[in-house]
Amino acid sequence: MKKALAGGLLALTLVGFGSAPSVAAPDSAPSTAAGEAAKKGVDFAGTVALSNCSGSVVRMPQSKADDPALVLSNGHCLESGFPAAGEVIVDQPSTRTFKLLDAKGAEKATLTASKISYATMTDTDISLYQLTTSYADIKKKYGIKALEIEDAHPVKKRAITVVSGYWKETYTCKIDGFAYRLKEGEWTWKDSVRYTPECQTIGGTSGSPVIDHKTGKVTAVNNTGNEDGERCTLNNPCEVDRNGKVTVRKGINYAQQTYGIVPCVTHDSKIDLTRKGCKLPRPAAAQR
């Protein structure tokens, strides 16, 4: 996962794992990608910067204004390190902070978590933090609305923008297709979104929301890419099809679809893994 930044060698290998960027910050001049994103109404409002990754304040279609707000990022961006394959974390206390950005990428506030509501690197690569403030309070105090997560599967060939709160940078391309299985080291993800080559995301963009230009909603969360052309190794994910055939795509980056989160979130932003339609992995003890 090359899109996160962490303190150790392992962290440097993953897209968004770690603590401090291992690459130089981009200069402040808007990129071509940023210009294209702006034309489609995509900006930084609602995105956040973590200590090592990117993320966004998100709501479900059914969320209420007074519900505690949620922040979406990657499972590999957790302050405690990468969850092991098969590990699922629920309702773990956290006081992590997030820098909330406005439309132009300026820092508007520091938001604080009350807990990690859900996190895993099994089947998908996501983390959901519950904040100490509500969607209504964020809107009232800072004039910023949460990004809504789309409740339908991402669409092939749809134009998208990856919005990095960490770098205050955007990457615009299209959804090239989907990987039946994406394998990187000990982790395997299902139905991953593959970008067209224009989205050359870098370390620190892990956890960035992927915005569908047609709907304006979050359709995926950025998480990894093949850096060196290696096969199924850290920072070099490979695609595995239904018949077990392995394909390596050097220089291509990926995201994890997010529509599967929606059925799992109930009132007060609570995660209910037993709710009808929820297929997110459960903790091992809950599966017995």
N, C-alpha and C positions, 0 to 999 in steps of 0.2 A: 504494500500500500504506500505509494509514493507521495501521497497528498497530505501527510501530517508531519509535524516536526517534534522530535523528542530528544531527550538528553543522551540516550545510548545509541550504540551501533544499530540495534534492531529498529529503534525509532526512526533513525535516519533512512532506513530502507523502505519504510512504509509511506504511503501517500499522505497520511495525515497524522502520524504518530509522533509524539515527542513534545519538546518543550520550547525550543527556540528555533526559528527558521535557519535552515542550512544554506539558503541561497539569498542573494542580495535582494533587497526590496525593489520593486519596480519604480521607475520615476513617476512623477505625478501627472505627466501628460496623458490625456485619454488615449486609449488604444483604439484600433479599428474595431475590435470586438466590442469595446465599450460603446462606441458610436452606434454600432448596429443594434446593440441591446437597448440603447436609449430610444432609438427609432421605434422599437416595439413596446415601449413603456416599461422596460425592465430597469430598475435602479437598485440602490443598496438599502432602501427603507425596510426595516424589519430584520435585516441580517445582523449577525453578531460576530465578534472576534473572540476566540478562546485563547488560552495561553499558547496553544500549539496547533490550533486548527481553526476552521471556519464553522459557521452554523447559522441558524435562523430561528426567530420566534414564530412558531407555527400554531395554527388552530385547525380543527377538523370542521367539516361542513356543519356538524351538529353542535359545535362548541357554543357556550353562552358567554356573554360579555363579562360576567362576574366569575367565571371559572378561572382557576389559577393558570397562568400562561405556561406554555411548554416551549423548550428550546430543543431543536432537532440538530444532531450532529452524527458522527460515526461512532460505532462501538470501539474502534481502535483509538479514538481520541480521549478516552476516559483518563482522568487524572491518576487512576490506580494502575494504568497499563492495559495491555491487550487482554481481553477475555480469551480463555483457552477455547479451542474447538469443543463445542457441546455445552459451553457455559452460558447461562442466562442469568442476568442480574435484575432483580426487581426491588423497588422500594428501599433503596440503600441511601442513608443520610449523606448529604453533600452540601457544602457551602461554596461551591465553585462560583466564580463571577464571570460575567460576559459583558463585553463592550457593545452597547446597542448603537447601530448606525442609522443616520437619516438618509434621505434619497441621494445626497451627494457624497456619502461615505464619511461624513463628519461624525465623531463620537458624541452621542447625545446623553448617554447615561450609563451607569454600571448596574446591571441586573444581577441578582443573587439567587442561587438555587436553594431549595429546601431539601431536595432529594434527587437521586437518579431514579426516575420512575421505571425505566426499562433500558436494558442494554444487552447486546449480544453481537458476536461475529459469526454466528451459526446461521446458515441459510441466507442471511442478510448481514449488513454491517451498519447498525444504527444505535444511537443513544438518544433517549428522551429525558431531559431534565425538567422537573417541575420547579417553577419560580416562586418566590415569596410574594409576588404581586400578580394581579389579574390582568386580563386583556384590556378591560375597561380603564384600569389605572394607567397602563402604559399609553393608551390612546389619549387619555385626559392630560397626563403630565408631559408627554413628549410628542404628541400628535402623530404617533406612528401605529399603524395597524399591523397585526400579525399576518403572515403569509398563510394562505389556505392550502392544505394538502388536497390534491385531486383524488377523488374516490374511484377513478377508473384507471385501467392499465395504460402505461405510456404508449404512444403511437409511433410506429416506425416512420421515418422520414420527416417527422415533425421538427420544426426549428426550435431550438432551445438555447438558453443562456445559463451558464454556471456562474454564480455570483459569490465571490470569495470575500467575506468580511475580514479575514485575516490580512489579506493583501490589498483590499479595496480595489479589486480588479475583476473584470468579467471576461468570459470566454464564450463565444457564440459559434454554434455549429448545428448539426442535425443528429437525430437519433438514427444511427446506421442500421441497428438491429438489436437482437437480444441473444445473449449467451445462455444456453440451457443450463450449463454449470460453469462457474468461473472458479478455478482452483489456484490458491496462492499459499505456498507453504502448507501449514496444517489446516487452513481454513477453506471451506467450499461455500460458494454463494449461488443461489438459484435465480434464474431468469434475470440476469444482470443486463443493464442498459449499456450498449456499446456506442461510443460517439464516433462521428466522422472525424478525420484527422485534424480538422481545424481547432478542435478543443485540446490544446496542449497545456493541460493543467499541470501545476507544479507542487512541490512540497508546501504544505500549509493550506492548500485548498481543500483538504479532506473535510468532509462535513458540509461543504457548500450546497445550498439548495439549487436544484436544477429546475429552471422555470420554463414551462411550455409557453411559447409565444402566442399560441391561439387562445389558451384559456387564462393565461396569467397566473396559473397556480403551480405549486410545487409538484413535480411529477417523479422526482428521484432525488437521491442525495449522492453527491460525488464521493468516490472512495479510493480508486486505485488506477494503475496503468502499467503496461509492460515497458520497462525502461531499457533493458539491455538485450532483449531477444531471447532470454533464457526460458526454460520450460518449467512452469509451475513453481518457481522459486519466489522467495520474498522479493517484492517489487517487480516481479515478472510473472503476473498471473497468466494462465493459459485457459483456453476455452475447451470444454469437453462436451461433445454432443450426445444425443440419446444412445448412440451405438458405442460410445466410449472413445471416439476419434478425438485426438487432441490437436488443437490449432493454436499456434503462437502468432501474435500480431504485435510486433515490435513498434513502439511509439504510439500505440492506441490506448486510450483511456476509457474508464468505465464508471458507472454509477449503479446504485441499488434502488430499484423501484420502491415507492413509498405508499402506494394506494392500500397495501395490506395492513397499514397501521390503523387506518380509519375505523374499521369494525371493532378494534380492540380498545378504543377510548370511550369511556362512558361519562356520566355527569361528574362535575368537579374535576375534570381532566384525569380521572382515575383510569388505570390500565386494568382491564378485565380480560385475561387470556382465555377465560371459559365462555366469553360472550359469543353468540351466534355469528358465524362468519369470520371470527378471528383465527388466523392460522399462524400467527407468530410463534416461534419456538417457546416452549415452557421450561421452567427449571426442572432438572432431572427428578427431584423429589415429587413434583406435581404430576409427573407422567406415570408414576407407579400406581 
